[in-house]
Amino acid sequence: MSRIIFDAERGEYIDTETGEVIEEKVVDLGPDWRAYTAKDKNKRERVGSPITPKVHDWGFHTTIGFGRAKYRIKTLKMQRIQNKIRVSPKDKKLATLLTILNDESAKLELPEHVKETASLIVRKMVENGQTRRIDPYILVIASLYYSCQVNNVPRHLQEFKVTYAISSSELWKAMRRVQNVAKNIQGLKPAIKPTEYIPKIVEKLGLPQSVATKAAEIINKMYEKGLTGGKSHISLSAAAVYLASILMDVKKTQKEIAIALNINEMTIRNRYREIIEALGPIRYVCKNCGFELYRFERVGENFYGVRTPSEIKSIYGGKCPKCYSSLELRGSGFIEFS
């Protein structure tokens, strides 16, 4: 099989099998200099940084560097003047908000694409006059949270509220402004699913991967039935992880999960009840003969709630009462939704 290579020295494309020159005198679009270290590259580059919405002027600005020593005082004066006139009076609000955005996103360790999406939202809000009579920090945090939702970055609202000590009413006021602006920007529709939060919850609780897999299965069934709309993704994922931890015999209490995620225990309980009502009853069956060992139909039907596989095994002495085969602790045949 022939392979085509490019000879940079001669500017030719050559077929390695036949030796045929396919194209010659190809213009080299690379730089006209060579650099062997990052320091050399930075020194010899004659272009600026790429266009970015994270800066008020999109990165189109002049930076006055230092020249000869005898012109140092003159250069410093020019730099001060440049810094003063770089931000026009009408861009001062935008520059302030973008500075806050860049600082806070760095503290939260958010990726670059999340920062850029949030910057576009902030720009649109300044254009539409949506930044008046509201704390700029809260507005920036709301923009970052919405950007996380758009870019499938699983950060829940409670994280932002706890980190910045923001009240729910203030944050929702800012969120309404962000949503009103973002819906007019093409492609800025939240696309995150509840399953995106599961790995983070499982990691925080120190649970095995099998719990994450089962929780994702539960959420996907809810999503397929259209039952995830209008519900907090983090609380729905937390309830799914709670149920999965029971089914996988590594039970965590609702209180433990609520404390780990800084959310209300009652919220997890309500989502848990909705999952049982939507997907139940939960049945434990013998893998060998299919005999129903246990059924749980609704939350509140007994004091214990959903039993763990080891509890069911203990009740039956480790053997199926019908076929007398040994019961397994886990497996799709032993744990299933009806």
matplotlib code that plots the C-alpha trace (Angstrom):
import matplotlib.pyplot as plt

x = [0.0, 1.5, 2.1, 2.4, 4.9, 5.8, 9.4, 9.6, 13.1, 12.0, 8.3, 7.2, 4.5, 6.1, 4.6, 7.0, 6.2, 6.7, 8.9, 6.5, 6.4, 2.7, 3.0, 6.0, 6.8, 4.3, 4.2, 5.2, 2.5, 4.6, 6.7, 9.9, 11.9, 12.9, 12.6, 13.9, 12.5, 9.4, 11.4, 12.7, 9.2, 7.7, 10.6, 10.3, 6.6, 5.2, 1.5, -0.7, -3.0, -6.1, -9.4, -11.2, -14.5, -12.9, -11.3, -13.5, -11.7, -11.6, -7.9, -7.3, -5.0, -1.5, 1.1, 4.0, 7.1, 10.5, 13.1, 16.5, 17.5, 17.7, 14.0, 12.8, 11.1, 9.4, 8.2, 6.7, 4.8, 3.5, 2.4, 0.5, -1.3, -2.0, -3.6, -5.8, -7.2, -7.4, -10.8, -13.3, -16.0, -18.7, -16.7, -15.8, -18.8, -18.0, -14.3, -15.2, -17.5, -15.1, -12.3, -14.5, -15.5, -11.8, -10.8, -13.7, -13.6, -9.9, -10.7, -13.4, -11.0, -13.4, -12.2, -11.6, -14.7, -16.9, -15.3, -15.8, -19.4, -20.0, -18.2, -20.5, -23.5, -22.1, -21.4, -25.0, -26.3, -24.3, -25.6, -29.2, -28.8, -29.5, -26.6, -28.3, -29.3, -27.7, -24.5, -21.9, -20.5, -23.9, -24.5, -21.1, -21.7, -25.1, -23.5, -20.8, -23.4, -25.5, -22.3, -21.6, -25.0, -24.5, -21.1, -22.0, -19.8, -21.4, -21.4, -24.5, -26.1, -25.5, -21.7, -21.9, -24.3, -22.1, -18.8, -20.0, -22.6, -25.3, -29.0, -31.4, -33.5, -30.5, -29.2, -32.5, -33.0, -29.7, -30.5, -33.7, -31.7, -29.1, -31.8, -33.7, -30.5, -29.1, -32.3, -31.6, -28.1, -28.0, -26.5, -26.7, -29.3, -28.5, -27.7, -26.5, -28.3, -28.6, -26.2, -23.4, -23.5, -23.3, -19.5, -18.8, -21.4, -20.0, -16.5, -17.4, -19.1, -16.3, -18.7, -17.7, -18.2, -21.0, -23.1, -22.5, -23.5, -26.7, -27.6, -27.0, -29.4, -32.0, -31.7, -31.7, -35.0, -36.4, -35.1, -36.6, -40.0, -39.7, -39.8, -36.6, -37.9, -38.4, -36.4, -33.0, -30.4, -28.2, -31.1, -32.3, -28.8, -28.4, -31.6, -30.6, -27.2, -28.9, -31.2, -28.3, -26.1, -28.9, -29.3, -25.5, -25.3, -23.1, -25.9, -25.4, -28.1, -29.9, -28.4, -24.8, -25.5, -27.2, -24.3, -21.7, -23.5, -24.7, -28.3, -31.6, -32.3, -36.0, -35.2, -33.4, -36.3, -38.9, -36.9, -36.4, -40.1, -40.7, -38.2, -39.9, -43.3, -42.1, -40.0, -41.2, -42.0, -38.5, -38.2, -35.5, -35.7, -33.8, -31.4, -31.9, -35.7, -37.1, -38.9, -39.8, -38.0, -38.9, -41.1, -41.0, -43.9, -44.0, -42.1, -43.6, -45.1, -42.8, -40.2, -37.2, -37.6, -35.8, -33.9, -30.3, -29.4, -27.4, -30.5, -32.7, -30.0, -30.0, -33.8, -33.8, -30.6, -28.7, -30.9, -33.9, -37.0, -38.2, -35.2, -32.8, -29.9, -27.5, -28.6, -26.2, -25.6, -25.6, -26.5, -29.2, -31.0, -31.2, -31.9, -34.3, -37.1, -40.4]
y = [0.0, 3.4, 6.1, 9.8, 11.9, 15.6, 16.6, 20.0, 20.8, 20.6, 21.4, 18.2, 15.5, 12.1, 8.7, 6.4, 3.3, 4.6, 7.7, 9.9, 13.6, 14.3, 18.0, 20.3, 23.9, 23.7, 26.9, 26.4, 28.0, 27.6, 30.3, 31.6, 30.8, 27.9, 27.4, 24.6, 25.6, 27.3, 30.4, 30.7, 30.3, 33.0, 35.3, 34.9, 34.8, 37.9, 37.2, 37.7, 35.3, 33.9, 35.8, 35.1, 36.3, 36.3, 39.7, 42.8, 43.7, 40.0, 40.0, 42.8, 45.1, 46.5, 45.7, 48.1, 46.2, 47.4, 48.6, 50.0, 51.0, 54.7, 54.8, 52.9, 55.9, 56.9, 53.4, 53.2, 56.4, 55.0, 51.8, 53.7, 55.7, 52.6, 50.8, 53.8, 54.2, 50.5, 50.2, 52.7, 54.1, 52.0, 48.8, 49.3, 47.3, 44.4, 44.5, 44.3, 41.3, 39.4, 40.0, 38.5, 35.6, 34.7, 34.9, 32.8, 30.2, 29.7, 29.1, 26.6, 24.9, 25.1, 24.2, 26.9, 26.1, 26.7, 30.1, 31.1, 30.1, 32.1, 35.1, 35.1, 35.1, 38.0, 40.0, 39.5, 40.5, 43.8, 44.5, 44.0, 46.0, 42.9, 43.7, 46.6, 46.3, 43.0, 41.8, 41.2, 38.2, 36.5, 37.2, 35.7, 32.6, 32.1, 32.4, 29.9, 27.4, 27.8, 27.3, 24.1, 22.8, 23.7, 22.1, 18.9, 19.7, 18.1, 20.9, 21.2, 24.5, 23.6, 23.7, 27.3, 28.3, 26.9, 28.1, 31.7, 31.8, 33.0, 32.8, 30.9, 33.9, 35.9, 33.1, 32.3, 36.0, 36.0, 32.6, 34.0, 36.8, 34.4, 32.1, 35.0, 36.0, 32.6, 31.4, 34.0, 32.7, 29.8, 26.5, 27.6, 25.1, 23.0, 19.4, 17.8, 14.6, 13.4, 10.5, 13.0, 13.5, 9.8, 9.3, 12.3, 11.2, 7.6, 8.9, 11.2, 8.3, 5.8, 3.3, 0.7, 1.1, -1.4, 1.1, 3.8, 1.3, 0.4, 4.0, 5.0, 2.1, 3.5, 7.1, 6.0, 4.1, 7.3, 9.4, 7.0, 7.4, 11.2, 11.4, 13.5, 16.8, 19.6, 17.8, 18.6, 16.4, 16.2, 15.0, 12.5, 11.1, 11.0, 9.0, 6.6, 6.1, 5.5, 2.8, 1.3, 1.0, -1.0, -3.3, -3.8, -4.6, -1.6, 0.5, 4.1, 6.0, 9.0, 11.1, 10.1, 11.0, 14.3, 15.4, 14.4, 16.4, 19.4, 18.8, 18.2, 14.7, 15.1, 16.0, 12.6, 10.8, 12.4, 11.5, 8.0, 7.6, 8.8, 6.3, 3.4, 4.5, 4.9, 1.7, -0.5, -2.9, -4.1, -7.8, -10.2, -13.5, -16.7, -16.8, -20.6, -21.1, -17.5, -17.9, -14.5, -14.1, -10.5, -7.7, -4.0, -2.0, 1.4, 3.6, 3.4, -0.1, -1.3, -0.1, -1.5, -0.2, -2.0, -4.9, -5.6, -8.9, -10.1, -9.6, -11.7, -14.4, -14.4, -14.7, -17.8, -19.3, -18.8, -21.3, -20.9, -22.4, -23.8, -25.2, -25.3, -23.8, -21.3, -17.7, -15.2, -11.8, -9.9, -10.2, -9.1, -12.4, -11.8, -8.1, -6.7, -4.1, -5.6]
z = [0.0, -1.1, 1.5, 0.7, 2.6, 2.6, 2.1, 3.9, 2.6, -1.1, -0.6, -2.3, -1.8, -2.7, -3.2, -1.2, -3.2, -6.7, -5.9, -8.0, -7.0, -6.7, -6.0, -5.9, -4.8, -2.0, 0.0, 3.7, 5.8, 9.0, 10.7, 9.0, 12.1, 14.2, 17.9, 20.0, 23.4, 24.7, 25.7, 22.1, 20.7, 22.9, 22.1, 18.3, 17.9, 16.2, 16.8, 19.8, 21.7, 19.9, 20.0, 23.3, 24.8, 28.3, 27.7, 27.1, 23.8, 22.6, 23.0, 20.4, 22.4, 22.2, 24.9, 25.2, 26.1, 27.4, 25.0, 25.7, 29.3, 28.5, 27.3, 30.5, 32.1, 28.9, 28.3, 31.8, 31.2, 27.9, 29.6, 32.3, 29.7, 27.6, 30.6, 31.4, 27.8, 27.1, 28.8, 27.4, 29.9, 28.2, 28.6, 32.3, 33.6, 31.2, 32.1, 35.8, 35.3, 33.1, 35.7, 38.4, 36.1, 35.3, 39.0, 40.3, 37.5, 38.3, 42.0, 41.0, 38.5, 35.6, 32.1, 29.5, 27.4, 30.4, 31.0, 27.4, 27.4, 30.6, 29.1, 26.1, 28.5, 30.5, 27.3, 26.2, 29.6, 29.6, 26.1, 27.2, 30.4, 32.6, 35.0, 36.9, 40.6, 41.2, 42.9, 40.1, 42.0, 42.1, 38.4, 37.5, 39.6, 38.0, 34.5, 35.5, 36.8, 33.6, 31.5, 33.4, 32.5, 28.8, 28.6, 30.5, 33.5, 36.6, 39.2, 41.3, 42.5, 46.1, 45.6, 44.4, 47.2, 50.0, 48.5, 48.2, 50.9, 48.5, 49.5, 47.3, 46.4, 45.2, 43.1, 41.5, 40.7, 38.9, 37.2, 35.8, 34.1, 32.8, 31.4, 29.7, 27.9, 27.1, 25.4, 22.7, 22.1, 19.6, 21.0, 24.7, 25.9, 29.0, 27.8, 31.0, 32.2, 35.8, 35.0, 34.7, 38.5, 39.5, 39.2, 41.4, 44.1, 44.1, 44.5, 47.4, 49.2, 48.5, 46.8, 44.2, 40.5, 40.4, 42.4, 39.7, 37.0, 38.7, 39.6, 35.9, 34.9, 37.2, 36.0, 32.3, 32.9, 34.5, 31.6, 29.0, 30.6, 30.7, 34.5, 35.0, 33.8, 36.3, 39.0, 40.5, 38.8, 41.8, 44.1, 41.6, 41.1, 44.9, 45.3, 42.5, 44.2, 47.6, 46.0, 44.1, 47.2, 48.8, 45.8, 45.6, 49.3, 50.3, 51.8, 52.6, 54.6, 53.2, 55.9, 55.0, 51.3, 52.2, 54.4, 51.8, 49.1, 51.2, 50.2, 52.2, 53.4, 52.7, 49.0, 48.6, 50.3, 47.9, 44.8, 46.2, 46.6, 43.0, 41.6, 43.5, 42.3, 38.7, 38.4, 41.1, 42.5, 43.3, 43.2, 44.4, 42.6, 42.6, 39.6, 39.2, 39.2, 39.2, 42.5, 44.0, 47.3, 48.1, 46.8, 47.7, 46.2, 47.9, 50.3, 53.8, 53.5, 56.3, 58.8, 57.0, 53.5, 50.7, 52.0, 51.0, 49.2, 52.3, 54.5, 52.1, 52.0, 55.8, 56.0, 53.7, 55.2, 52.0, 50.0, 47.7, 49.4, 46.1, 44.3, 47.3, 45.3, 46.9, 46.6, 45.1, 46.7, 43.4, 39.8, 37.3, 38.0, 41.7, 41.8, 39.3, 38.7, 37.8]

ax = plt.figure().add_subplot(projection="3d")
ax.plot(x, y, z, "-o")
ax.set_aspect("equal")
plt.show()
